[in-house]
Amino acid sequence: MRSHEQRVYFFFFFLSSVPFVLSLNSTQKEIMEKLSRSGSVWGDARERNPCAWKGVSCNSDNSSITNLSLSGRSLSDSSFLPLVCEILSLEALDLSDNSFSSVPERFITACGKIDGLKQLNFSKNRLVGSLPAFNGFVGLQSLDFSSNMLSGTIVSQLGSLNDLKRLYLTSNNLSGDVPINLGNPKVLEHLMLSKNSFTGSIPDGLLEYRKLVRIDLSENQLSGHLPGKIGDLSELEELILSSNNLSGEIPMNLSNIQNLSRFAANQNKFTGNIPVGISRSLKNLDLSYNKLGGPIPTDLLTQSNLQTVDLSYNLLEGSIAAKISPNMVRLRLGSNSLDGTIPSELGTLPKLTYLELENNSLSGSIPSELGSCWSLALLNLGMNNLTGSLPLELASLSSLQVLKLQSNKLVGEIPDEISQMQNLSTLNISGNSLSGSIPSSISRWQSLTNLNLQGNRLSGSIPATIDSLTNLLELQLGSNQLNGDIPRMPVSLQIALNLSHNLFRGTIPETLSRLQGLEVLDLSNNKFSGEIPISLTQIGSLTQLLLANNQLSGVIPKFGSYVTINATGNPGLVNTTSQSNSPQRSPGKRKSVAVAVVVAASVAAAFLGIGVAVVIVVSIPRRFYRVANSFHRSNINFTKAMEAIASAHQTLLKTRFSTNYKVVMLFGRSYFIKK
């Protein structure tokens, strides 16, 4: 008996531990079966219970469907969508990442009657035309139509959405004024309108939405001033206004927003001083590419919450404060008019990963304390007035990947210890007064892709160990006092090999023909003699060969028509080819001539990263390969340049890094276009 009671007990215990499962109600099951039979959604569904189908979520007893996700199904035919809206228990419908081009009106009418529908997502489709008018949808809280091709204005389509909390319309072609008829001002929290074509000023009516937590109006065509009462949005946590035409001063009362953690207003036309107290609660501040002036407020960088600050490309003056947030990860102050010394206190910031102070008027030596910034991955102090030698302590920066110290007044030798930075990918210390030889220990830089030591006083020979740098893409050693034999170069070289303005003599080595990916070879202004090796014609990617002002003799080999050759200043050379790409200039001394001048997509130069730009390659002198902006451009037709890169038959050469075209400009002059 006791055993029987135990069995009964365990039977009821088992029943109590298993949820009581009901089947989907017949109406919804019939709807789902219709959708399955249509073949457009669940054509291969074998499971009899639709609650078990992919993308379907039901309530706790499986009696009704609450969520449907058809995201990423490659759907294009939207005719079945009204049927979906017959599922009256729907709370969330995700139709994102498909190929829908339109939203059926019957879908809007039917789904507008679902009082419980809280989320509707049509993002990442191909929707065209105007944004639909959302009548009904009394419970809708989140609406996402981002990443489509919607156009037209927004006037009253969203006005009845009284429960709307989150609106995402990013990456469309919407135009007109920034909408202010967005449902209940006491409810809306997220307003994401970036990457559209909205014009006019930021409306004061937007300030009525006092619950806004996040505003993103970036990458539009907004102008005018930022509303003076922007600080009234006391709940605001993120304000993103980047890439517009906003002007005037940044309102002082922005500092009143106690929860503001991110403020990005970069790439505008803001003027005046940076408001005091603006960073009180900020984690991320980006005011780069404006016209802000005056000193950096003394309290700006000290706030302990700050993690990233970008004030580059402004008109800021004065010195850099010694006290900086201990949580700082990225500090960008480049391209201003800052002076004074680099604070040694920067060496106490354990999380500092990116430090960019380039193109200012900073003086003094490089603080040895920077060697204690263990997290540094990028250090850019180029184009200042820094003096002294390279601190040995920098060798401790084992995480450093990019080191730029170009165009300063540094002296002394390149310390052998610097080769301990084995993660280094870019090293640029050009345009200084460094002396001595190139350390043979550079062979430790196995991650190095770009090495620029030009414009110094380096002497001796190039270390034979340079051949071991198997990832090197660019080597700039011009304008030094190097001599001796040219060693075997890494076959990985592709962007440029520049040995110009040195003291090399003898014949040009045949081993250079191994560099099959090389685009620019500059051996000009040396004392090379003998003939030009015919093997150089086998470098399939070569676009520029610069041999001017040497002592070469013999016949210039025939290169491809896409190769620009400058061999002037070699009296013993004979050009027997029909090439017209060797400009006849006087054989006087001149600087290197390989230069790419950006003439389109000029904004791309503002970003750190990989982008696409169009450049015209011309022959003009410049010092240490700095881009010259003073040459005469009246013969350059930019429209023709853009037409050239759209025409396949004008393609001369494709390489890993670029495609080269040829176009004839006004007066018959030819230019090479590099994309």
C-alpha positions as CSV (number, residue, x, y, z in Angstrom):
1,M,0.0,0.0,0.0
2,R,2.8,2.3,0.9
3,S,4.4,1.6,-2.5
4,H,1.1,2.3,-4.3
5,E,0.7,5.6,-2.5
6,Q,4.3,6.6,-3.5
7,R,3.5,5.8,-7.1
8,V,0.4,7.9,-7.1
9,Y,2.3,10.8,-5.4
10,F,5.0,10.7,-8.0
11,F,2.4,10.5,-10.8
12,F,0.7,13.7,-9.6
13,F,4.1,15.4,-9.0
14,F,5.0,14.6,-12.6
15,L,1.8,16.1,-13.8
16,S,2.3,19.2,-11.8
17,S,5.7,19.7,-13.2
18,V,4.6,19.6,-16.9
19,P,3.0,22.7,-18.3
20,F,-0.6,22.3,-19.5
21,V,-0.3,22.7,-23.3
22,L,-3.2,23.9,-25.4
23,S,-3.1,23.9,-29.2
24,L,-3.2,27.1,-31.2
25,N,-6.7,28.4,-31.7
26,S,-8.3,27.2,-34.9
27,T,-8.5,30.7,-36.5
28,Q,-4.8,31.4,-36.1
29,K,-3.9,27.8,-37.1
30,E,-5.9,28.3,-40.3
31,I,-4.2,31.6,-41.0
32,M,-0.8,30.0,-40.5
33,E,-1.7,27.1,-42.7
34,K,-2.7,29.5,-45.5
35,L,0.6,31.3,-45.2
36,S,2.4,27.9,-45.3
37,R,0.5,26.9,-48.4
38,S,1.3,30.1,-50.2
39,G,4.9,28.9,-50.2
40,S,6.3,32.4,-49.6
41,V,7.1,32.0,-45.9
42,W,6.8,28.6,-44.4
43,G,6.4,26.5,-47.5
44,D,8.6,23.7,-46.0
45,A,7.0,23.7,-42.6
46,R,6.3,20.0,-41.5
47,E,5.7,20.6,-37.8
48,R,1.9,20.6,-37.3
49,N,2.0,23.1,-34.4
50,P,2.8,26.6,-35.9
51,C,4.1,27.7,-32.5
52,A,7.1,25.5,-33.3
53,W,7.8,27.1,-36.6
54,K,10.9,29.2,-37.1
55,G,10.3,32.8,-36.2
56,V,7.0,32.1,-34.4
57,S,6.5,32.8,-30.7
58,C,3.3,32.0,-28.8
59,N,2.0,32.9,-25.4
60,S,2.6,30.6,-22.4
61,D,-0.2,28.1,-23.1
62,N,0.4,28.1,-26.9
63,S,-3.1,29.2,-27.6
64,S,-2.2,32.4,-29.6
65,I,0.7,33.9,-31.5
66,T,2.4,36.9,-30.0
67,N,5.5,37.5,-32.1
68,L,6.4,36.8,-35.8
69,S,9.9,37.3,-37.2
70,L,10.3,36.9,-40.9
71,S,13.6,38.7,-40.9
72,G,16.2,37.8,-43.5
73,R,14.0,35.5,-45.6
74,S,14.8,37.1,-48.9
75,L,11.1,38.0,-49.4
76,S,10.0,40.4,-52.1
77,D,6.3,39.7,-52.7
78,S,4.4,41.6,-50.0
79,S,0.9,40.5,-51.1
80,F,0.7,38.0,-48.3
81,L,1.2,40.6,-45.6
82,P,-2.5,41.6,-45.0
83,L,-3.1,38.0,-44.1
84,V,-0.5,38.2,-41.3
85,C,-2.5,41.1,-39.8
86,E,-5.5,38.8,-39.3
87,I,-3.5,37.4,-36.3
88,L,-5.1,39.8,-33.8
89,S,-3.0,38.7,-30.9
90,L,0.2,39.9,-32.5
91,E,2.5,42.0,-30.3
92,A,5.6,42.2,-32.4
93,L,6.1,41.8,-36.2
94,D,9.6,41.8,-37.7
95,L,9.8,42.0,-41.5
96,S,13.3,43.4,-41.6
97,D,16.2,42.5,-43.9
98,N,14.1,41.4,-46.9
99,S,13.5,42.9,-50.4
100,F,10.0,44.4,-50.0
101,S,9.5,47.4,-52.3
102,S,6.1,48.4,-51.0
103,V,3.7,48.1,-48.0
104,P,0.2,47.1,-49.1
105,E,-2.5,49.6,-48.0
106,R,-4.6,46.7,-46.8
107,F,-1.7,45.7,-44.5
108,I,-1.7,49.1,-42.8
109,T,-5.5,49.1,-42.5
110,A,-5.6,45.6,-41.1
111,C,-2.6,45.8,-38.7
112,G,-3.9,49.2,-37.5
113,K,-6.8,47.4,-35.9
114,I,-4.5,45.2,-33.7
115,D,-4.6,47.1,-30.5
116,G,-1.9,45.0,-28.9
117,L,0.7,45.4,-31.7
118,K,3.6,47.1,-30.0
119,Q,6.5,46.6,-32.4
120,L,6.6,46.9,-36.2
121,N,10.0,46.5,-38.0
122,F,10.3,47.1,-41.8
123,S,14.0,48.0,-41.7
124,K,16.6,47.0,-44.3
125,N,14.2,46.5,-47.2
126,R,13.8,48.3,-50.5
127,L,10.7,50.4,-49.7
128,V,10.1,53.4,-52.0
129,G,7.6,56.2,-52.0
130,S,6.3,58.0,-49.0
131,L,6.1,56.9,-45.4
132,P,2.6,55.3,-44.9
133,A,0.0,57.1,-42.7
134,F,-0.4,55.1,-39.5
135,N,-4.0,55.4,-38.6
136,G,-5.0,53.2,-35.7
137,F,-2.0,51.3,-34.1
138,V,-3.1,52.6,-30.7
139,G,-0.7,50.4,-28.9
140,L,2.4,50.8,-31.2
141,Q,5.5,51.6,-29.2
142,S,8.3,50.9,-31.7
143,L,8.3,51.7,-35.4
144,D,11.4,50.9,-37.5
145,F,11.5,51.8,-41.2
146,S,15.3,52.5,-41.3
147,S,17.5,51.5,-44.2
148,N,15.0,51.8,-47.0
149,M,14.5,54.3,-49.9
150,L,11.6,56.2,-48.6
151,S,11.2,59.8,-49.8
152,G,9.0,62.8,-49.4
153,T,8.1,64.7,-46.2
154,I,6.7,63.7,-42.9
155,V,3.7,65.8,-41.8
156,S,0.9,63.9,-40.2
157,Q,1.6,60.2,-40.9
158,L,2.7,59.6,-37.3
159,G,0.5,62.0,-35.4
160,S,-2.0,59.4,-34.1
161,L,0.7,57.1,-32.6
162,N,0.0,58.2,-29.0
163,D,2.0,55.3,-27.5
164,L,5.1,55.6,-29.7
165,K,8.3,55.5,-27.8
166,R,10.9,54.6,-30.5
167,L,10.9,55.9,-34.0
168,Y,13.7,54.7,-36.4
169,L,13.8,56.2,-39.9
170,T,17.6,56.3,-40.4
171,S,19.1,55.9,-43.9
172,N,16.3,56.9,-46.2
173,N,15.7,59.8,-48.6
174,L,13.2,61.7,-46.5
175,S,13.2,65.5,-46.9
176,G,11.6,68.6,-45.7
177,D,11.5,69.9,-42.2
178,V,12.3,67.7,-39.2
179,P,8.9,66.4,-38.1
180,I,7.3,67.4,-34.8
181,N,3.9,65.7,-35.1
182,L,5.1,62.5,-33.6
183,G,2.3,61.4,-31.3
184,N,2.3,62.0,-27.6
185,P,5.1,64.4,-26.5
186,K,5.0,62.8,-23.1
187,V,5.9,59.3,-24.5
188,L,8.5,59.5,-27.3
189,E,12.0,58.5,-26.1
190,H,14.0,57.6,-29.2
191,L,14.0,59.8,-32.4
192,M,16.4,58.4,-35.0
193,L,16.3,60.4,-38.3
194,S,19.9,60.3,-39.4
195,K,21.2,59.8,-43.0
196,N,18.3,61.5,-44.7
197,S,17.8,64.9,-46.5
198,F,16.0,66.9,-43.9
199,T,16.6,70.6,-44.3
200,G,15.9,73.8,-42.3
201,S,16.6,74.3,-38.7
202,I,16.0,72.1,-35.7
203,P,12.5,73.1,-34.7
204,D,11.7,74.5,-31.3
205,G,8.6,72.2,-31.3
206,L,11.0,69.2,-30.8
207,L,11.7,70.5,-27.3
208,E,8.1,69.7,-26.4
209,Y,9.0,66.0,-26.3
210,R,10.4,66.2,-22.8
211,K,10.9,62.4,-22.4
212,L,13.4,62.1,-25.3
213,V,16.3,60.0,-24.3
214,R,18.1,59.7,-27.7
215,I,18.1,62.1,-30.6
216,D,20.0,61.4,-33.8
217,L,19.7,64.0,-36.6
218,S,23.2,63.4,-38.1
219,E,24.0,63.3,-41.8
220,N,21.2,65.5,-43.0
221,Q,21.3,69.1,-44.4
222,L,20.1,70.9,-41.3
223,S,21.2,74.6,-40.8
224,G,20.7,77.4,-38.4
225,H,21.4,77.4,-34.7
226,L,20.9,74.8,-32.1
227,P,17.8,75.8,-30.1
228,G,18.8,77.8,-27.0
229,K,16.5,75.8,-24.8
230,I,18.0,72.4,-25.8
231,G,18.9,72.0,-22.1
232,D,15.3,71.7,-21.2
233,L,15.4,68.1,-22.4
234,S,16.3,66.9,-19.0
235,E,16.1,63.1,-19.8
236,L,18.4,63.3,-22.8
237,E,21.2,60.8,-22.8
238,E,22.4,61.0,-26.4
239,L,22.4,64.0,-28.8
240,I,23.9,63.3,-32.2
241,L,24.0,66.2,-34.7
242,S,27.0,65.2,-36.8
243,S,27.5,66.1,-40.5
244,N,25.0,68.9,-41.0
245,N,25.4,72.7,-41.6
246,L,24.5,73.9,-38.1
247,S,26.1,77.1,-37.0
248,G,26.3,79.6,-34.2
249,E,27.4,78.8,-30.7
250,I,26.7,75.7,-28.7
251,P,24.1,76.7,-26.1
252,M,25.4,77.1,-22.5
253,N,22.4,75.3,-21.0
254,L,23.4,72.0,-22.7
255,S,25.5,71.5,-19.5
256,N,22.2,71.4,-17.5
257,I,21.3,68.0,-18.8
258,Q,22.5,65.8,-16.0
259,N,22.1,62.4,-17.9
260,L,23.8,63.4,-21.2
261,S,26.4,60.8,-21.8
262,R,27.1,61.4,-25.6
263,F,27.2,64.6,-27.5
264,A,28.3,64.5,-31.1
265,A,28.2,67.7,-33.2
266,N,31.2,67.1,-35.4
267,Q,31.3,68.3,-39.1
268,N,29.2,71.4,-38.7
269,K,30.0,75.1,-38.6
270,F,29.7,75.8,-34.9
271,T,31.7,78.8,-33.7
272,G,32.5,80.5,-30.4
273,N,33.9,78.8,-27.3
274,I,33.2,75.4,-25.9
275,P,30.7,75.9,-23.0
276,V,32.1,75.4,-19.5
277,G,30.6,72.4,-17.8
278,I,29.5,70.7,-21.0
279,S,31.3,67.5,-20.1
280,R,29.9,67.2,-16.5
281,S,28.2,63.8,-17.2
282,L,29.6,63.0,-20.7
283,K,31.3,59.8,-21.6
284,N,31.7,60.6,-25.3
285,L,32.2,64.1,-26.8
286,D,32.9,64.8,-30.5
287,L,33.1,68.4,-31.7
288,S,35.6,67.9,-34.4
289,Y,35.6,69.6,-37.8
290,N,34.0,72.9,-36.6
291,K,35.2,76.4,-36.1
292,L,35.3,76.5,-32.4
293,G,37.9,78.8,-30.9
294,G,39.4,79.9,-27.6
295,P,41.0,77.7,-25.0
296,I,39.8,74.3,-24.0
297,P,37.8,74.8,-20.8
298,T,39.8,73.9,-17.8
299,D,37.2,71.5,-16.6
300,L,36.5,69.8,-19.9
301,L,39.0,66.9,-19.8
302,T,38.9,66.4,-16.1
303,Q,35.5,64.8,-15.6
304,S,36.0,61.2,-14.5
305,N,33.2,59.8,-16.7
306,L,34.9,60.9,-19.9
307,Q,36.1,58.1,-22.2
308,T,36.5,59.7,-25.6
309,V,37.0,63.3,-26.6
310,D,37.5,64.5,-30.2
311,L,38.1,68.3,-30.7
312,S,40.3,67.9,-33.8
313,Y,40.1,70.3,-36.7
314,N,39.0,73.4,-34.9
315,L,40.6,76.8,-34.0
316,L,41.4,76.0,-30.4
317,E,44.2,77.8,-28.7
318,G,46.2,77.6,-25.5
319,S,47.6,74.6,-23.7
320,I,46.5,71.1,-22.8
321,A,45.4,70.8,-19.1
322,A,47.5,68.4,-17.0
323,K,44.5,66.8,-15.3
324,I,42.7,64.4,-17.5
325,S,40.0,61.8,-16.8
326,P,41.6,58.5,-15.6
327,N,39.0,56.7,-17.8
328,M,40.1,58.4,-21.0
329,V,40.4,55.9,-23.9
330,R,40.6,58.2,-26.9
331,L,41.9,61.8,-26.9
332,R,42.0,63.6,-30.3
333,L,43.1,67.3,-30.3
334,G,44.9,67.4,-33.6
335,S,44.8,70.2,-36.2
336,N,44.2,73.1,-33.9
337,S,46.5,75.9,-32.7
338,L,47.4,74.5,-29.3
339,D,50.8,75.3,-27.8
340,G,52.8,74.6,-24.7
341,T,54.1,71.2,-23.8
342,I,52.6,67.7,-23.8
343,P,51.5,67.0,-20.2
344,S,53.6,64.3,-18.6
345,E,50.5,63.4,-16.7
346,L,49.2,61.6,-19.8
347,G,51.5,58.8,-18.7
348,T,49.2,58.1,-15.7
349,L,46.2,57.1,-17.9
350,P,46.1,53.3,-17.9
351,K,43.2,53.0,-20.4
352,L,44.4,55.5,-23.0
353,T,44.4,53.7,-26.3
354,Y,44.4,56.5,-28.9
355,L,46.3,59.8,-28.4
356,E,46.3,62.2,-31.4
357,L,47.8,65.7,-30.9
358,E,49.1,66.2,-34.4
359,N,49.3,69.5,-36.4
360,N,49.5,71.9,-33.5
361,S,52.3,74.1,-32.2
362,L,53.3,71.9,-29.3
363,S,56.9,72.3,-28.2
364,G,59.3,70.7,-25.8
365,S,60.3,67.1,-25.7
366,I,58.2,63.9,-26.0
367,P,57.4,63.0,-22.4
368,S,59.1,59.8,-21.4
369,E,56.1,59.1,-19.2
370,L,54.1,58.1,-22.3
371,G,56.0,54.8,-22.0
372,S,53.7,54.0,-19.1
373,C,50.5,54.1,-21.2
374,W,50.4,50.4,-21.6
375,S,47.2,50.4,-23.6
376,L,48.4,52.8,-26.3
377,A,47.6,51.5,-29.8
378,L,48.0,54.8,-31.7
379,L,50.3,57.7,-30.9
380,N,50.2,60.7,-33.3
381,L,52.4,63.7,-32.4
382,G,53.3,64.6,-35.9
383,M,53.5,68.2,-37.3
384,N,54.4,70.0,-34.1
385,N,57.5,71.7,-32.9
386,L,58.7,68.9,-30.7
387,T,62.5,68.7,-29.9
388,G,64.9,66.3,-28.3
389,S,65.4,62.7,-29.0
390,L,63.1,59.7,-29.2
391,P,62.5,58.5,-25.6
392,L,63.7,55.0,-25.0
393,E,60.7,54.5,-22.8
394,L,58.4,54.3,-25.9
395,A,59.9,50.8,-26.4
396,S,57.6,49.7,-23.5
397,L,54.5,50.3,-25.6
398,S,54.0,46.7,-26.6
399,S,50.5,47.3,-27.8
400,L,51.4,50.2,-30.1
401,Q,50.4,49.7,-33.7
402,V,50.7,53.3,-35.2
403,L,53.5,55.7,-34.2
404,K,53.5,59.1,-36.1
405,L,56.1,61.7,-35.1
406,Q,56.7,63.3,-38.6
407,S,57.5,66.9,-39.2
408,N,59.0,67.9,-35.9
409,K,62.5,68.9,-34.8
410,L,63.6,65.6,-33.3
411,V,67.3,64.8,-33.3
412,G,69.6,61.9,-32.3
413,E,69.6,58.4,-33.5
414,I,66.8,55.9,-33.9
415,P,67.3,53.8,-30.7
416,D,67.7,50.1,-31.2
417,E,65.2,49.5,-28.4
418,I,62.4,50.9,-30.4
419,S,62.3,47.6,-32.3
420,Q,60.8,46.0,-29.2
421,M,57.4,47.4,-30.3
422,Q,56.6,44.2,-32.2
423,N,53.0,45.0,-33.0
424,L,53.9,48.2,-34.9
425,S,52.2,48.4,-38.3
426,T,52.9,52.1,-39.2
427,L,56.0,54.1,-38.3
428,N,56.4,57.6,-39.6
429,I,59.2,59.8,-38.2
430,S,59.9,61.6,-41.5
431,G,60.8,65.3,-41.7
432,N,62.9,65.5,-38.6
433,S,66.7,65.7,-38.1
434,L,67.4,62.2,-37.0
435,S,70.9,60.9,-37.7
436,G,72.9,57.7,-37.6
437,S,72.0,54.5,-39.3
438,I,68.8,52.5,-39.7
439,P,69.0,49.8,-37.0
440,S,69.3,46.2,-38.3
441,S,66.9,45.2,-35.5
442,I,64.0,46.5,-37.6
443,S,63.6,42.9,-38.6
444,R,61.6,42.4,-35.4
445,W,58.7,44.5,-36.9
446,Q,57.0,41.6,-38.5
447,S,53.7,43.4,-38.5
448,L,55.0,46.5,-40.2
449,T,53.1,47.6,-43.3
450,N,54.2,51.3,-43.7
451,L,57.7,52.6,-42.8
452,N,58.5,56.3,-43.5
453,L,61.9,57.7,-42.5
454,Q,62.4,60.2,-45.3
455,G,63.5,63.7,-44.8
456,N,66.1,63.1,-42.1
457,R,69.9,62.9,-42.0
458,L,70.2,59.1,-41.8
459,S,73.4,57.7,-43.2
460,G,75.0,54.3,-43.9
461,S,73.4,51.5,-45.8
462,I,69.9,50.0,-45.7
463,P,70.0,46.9,-43.4
464,A,69.9,43.6,-45.3
465,T,67.4,42.4,-42.7
466,I,64.7,44.6,-44.3
467,D,63.9,41.7,-46.6
468,S,62.4,39.9,-43.6
469,L,59.6,42.4,-43.3
470,T,57.2,40.2,-45.1
471,N,54.1,42.5,-44.5
472,L,55.7,45.7,-45.7
473,L,53.6,47.6,-48.3
474,E,55.3,51.0,-48.3
475,L,58.9,52.1,-47.7
476,Q,59.8,55.8,-47.8
477,L,63.5,56.5,-47.3
478,G,63.9,59.5,-49.5
479,S,65.8,62.7,-48.7
480,N,68.5,61.2,-46.4
481,Q,72.2,60.5,-46.8
482,L,71.9,56.7,-47.3
483,N,74.5,54.9,-49.5
484,G,75.9,51.5,-50.2
485,D,74.1,48.7,-52.1
486,I,70.4,48.3,-52.3
487,P,69.5,45.1,-50.5
488,R,66.8,42.6,-51.6
489,M,63.5,44.3,-50.8
490,P,60.4,42.5,-49.4
491,V,58.3,41.2,-52.2
492,S,55.3,42.4,-50.3
493,L,56.0,46.0,-51.2
494,Q,53.0,47.4,-53.2
495,I,52.3,51.1,-52.5
496,A,55.7,52.6,-53.0
497,L,59.5,52.2,-52.7
498,N,61.1,55.6,-52.4
499,L,64.9,55.8,-52.2
500,S,65.2,59.3,-53.9
501,H,67.6,62.1,-52.8
502,N,70.2,59.9,-51.3
503,L,73.8,58.9,-52.2
504,F,73.2,55.6,-53.9
505,R,75.5,54.7,-56.8
506,G,76.3,51.8,-59.0
507,T,73.7,50.0,-61.2
508,I,70.1,49.6,-60.4
509,P,69.7,46.1,-59.0
510,E,67.9,43.5,-61.0
511,T,66.3,42.2,-57.8
512,L,63.8,45.1,-57.9
513,S,62.0,43.3,-60.6
514,R,60.9,40.8,-57.9
515,L,58.5,43.5,-56.6
516,Q,55.6,42.4,-58.8
517,G,53.0,44.3,-56.8
518,L,54.8,47.6,-56.6
519,E,53.0,50.7,-58.0
520,V,55.6,53.5,-57.5
521,L,59.4,53.2,-57.7
522,D,61.3,56.4,-57.0
523,L,65.1,56.2,-57.5
524,S,65.5,59.8,-58.5
525,N,68.3,62.2,-57.4
526,N,71.0,59.7,-56.7
527,K,74.1,58.6,-58.6
528,F,72.9,55.4,-60.3
529,S,74.8,54.6,-63.4
530,G,74.6,52.0,-66.2
531,E,71.5,51.0,-68.0
532,I,67.9,50.7,-66.8
533,P,67.3,47.0,-66.2
534,I,64.9,45.7,-68.8
535,S,63.5,43.4,-66.1
536,L,61.8,46.4,-64.5
537,T,59.3,46.3,-67.4
538,Q,58.0,43.0,-65.9
539,I,56.7,44.8,-62.8
540,G,53.0,44.4,-63.8
541,S,51.6,46.8,-61.2
542,L,54.0,49.7,-61.8
543,T,52.4,53.0,-62.6
544,Q,55.2,55.5,-61.8
545,L,59.0,55.0,-62.4
546,L,61.1,58.0,-61.3
547,L,64.7,58.0,-62.3
548,A,65.4,61.7,-62.8
549,N,68.8,63.2,-62.0
550,N,71.1,60.2,-62.0
551,Q,73.9,59.1,-64.3
552,L,72.1,56.5,-66.2
553,S,72.9,55.7,-69.9
554,G,71.6,53.5,-72.7
555,V,68.1,53.1,-74.0
556,I,65.0,53.5,-71.9
557,P,63.2,50.1,-72.1
558,K,59.6,50.1,-73.4
559,F,57.1,50.1,-70.4
560,G,53.4,49.8,-70.6
561,S,51.5,52.9,-71.7
562,Y,50.0,53.3,-68.2
563,V,53.5,53.8,-66.7
564,T,54.6,57.4,-66.1
565,I,58.3,57.6,-66.5
566,N,60.5,60.6,-65.5
567,A,64.1,60.0,-66.5
568,T,65.2,63.6,-67.1
569,G,68.6,64.7,-65.9
570,N,70.3,61.6,-67.3
571,P,72.3,62.9,-70.3
572,G,73.4,59.5,-71.4
573,L,69.8,58.1,-71.7
574,V,68.2,57.7,-75.1
575,N,64.4,57.5,-75.5
576,T,63.7,55.5,-78.7
577,T,60.1,54.7,-77.8
578,S,57.1,56.7,-78.9
579,Q,56.1,57.3,-75.3
580,S,55.0,60.8,-74.4
581,N,54.8,60.2,-70.7
582,S,58.3,61.4,-69.9
583,P,58.0,65.2,-69.3
584,Q,61.0,67.1,-70.7
585,R,62.3,69.3,-67.9
586,S,65.5,70.8,-67.1
587,P,68.0,68.5,-65.4
588,G,68.3,70.6,-62.4
589,K,67.9,69.3,-58.9
590,R,64.3,68.8,-57.8
591,K,62.4,67.0,-55.1
592,S,60.4,63.8,-55.6
593,V,57.6,64.0,-58.0
594,A,55.2,61.2,-57.1
595,V,52.2,62.8,-55.6
596,A,48.5,62.0,-55.5
597,V,46.3,65.0,-55.0
598,V,42.7,64.4,-53.9
599,V,40.3,66.1,-56.1
600,A,37.1,64.3,-55.3
601,A,35.6,62.8,-52.1
602,S,37.6,65.3,-50.2
603,V,35.7,64.7,-47.0
604,A,37.1,61.2,-47.0
605,A,40.4,62.7,-45.8
606,A,38.6,63.6,-42.6
607,F,38.1,60.1,-41.4
608,L,40.6,57.6,-40.0
609,G,39.9,54.3,-41.8
610,I,39.7,52.8,-45.3
611,G,37.5,54.7,-47.8
612,V,37.3,55.3,-51.6
613,A,38.8,58.4,-53.1
614,V,39.5,59.7,-56.5
615,V,42.9,61.2,-57.2
616,I,44.6,62.8,-60.1
617,V,48.3,61.9,-60.4
618,V,50.4,64.9,-61.5
619,S,54.0,65.8,-61.6
620,I,54.7,68.6,-59.1
621,P,57.4,69.1,-56.5
622,R,56.8,69.0,-52.8
623,R,58.7,68.5,-49.6
624,F,58.6,65.1,-47.9
625,Y,55.5,64.1,-49.8
626,R,53.2,66.6,-48.2
627,V,50.2,67.3,-50.4
628,A,50.6,70.6,-52.3
629,N,47.5,72.7,-52.8
630,S,48.9,75.6,-54.7
631,F,49.2,74.2,-58.2
632,H,47.2,75.5,-61.1
633,R,44.0,73.5,-61.5
634,S,42.2,75.4,-64.3
635,N,42.9,72.6,-66.8
636,I,41.4,69.9,-64.6
637,N,37.8,69.0,-65.4
638,F,36.4,67.1,-62.4
639,T,33.4,66.0,-64.4
640,K,35.6,64.3,-66.9
641,A,37.5,62.7,-64.1
642,M,34.3,61.2,-62.6
643,E,33.2,60.1,-66.1
644,A,36.5,58.3,-66.6
645,I,36.1,56.1,-63.5
646,A,32.6,55.2,-64.7
647,S,33.9,54.0,-68.1
648,A,35.4,50.5,-68.2
649,H,37.1,51.1,-71.6
650,Q,39.3,53.8,-70.1
651,T,40.8,51.4,-67.5
652,L,44.5,51.1,-67.8
653,L,45.4,49.0,-64.8
654,K,43.9,47.4,-61.8
655,T,46.0,46.7,-58.7
656,R,45.3,45.6,-55.2
657,F,45.0,49.2,-53.9
658,S,43.6,51.1,-56.9
659,T,42.2,51.2,-60.4
660,N,44.0,53.5,-62.9
661,Y,42.3,55.4,-65.7
662,K,43.5,57.8,-68.3
663,V,41.5,60.9,-69.3
664,V,42.3,63.8,-71.7
665,M,41.5,67.2,-70.1
666,L,41.2,70.6,-71.7
667,F,43.9,71.6,-74.2
668,G,44.7,68.0,-74.8
669,R,46.7,67.3,-71.7
670,S,46.4,63.7,-70.3
671,Y,46.0,62.9,-66.7
672,F,46.0,59.6,-64.9
673,I,43.0,59.1,-62.6
674,K,43.5,56.8,-59.6
675,K,40.4,55.4,-57.8
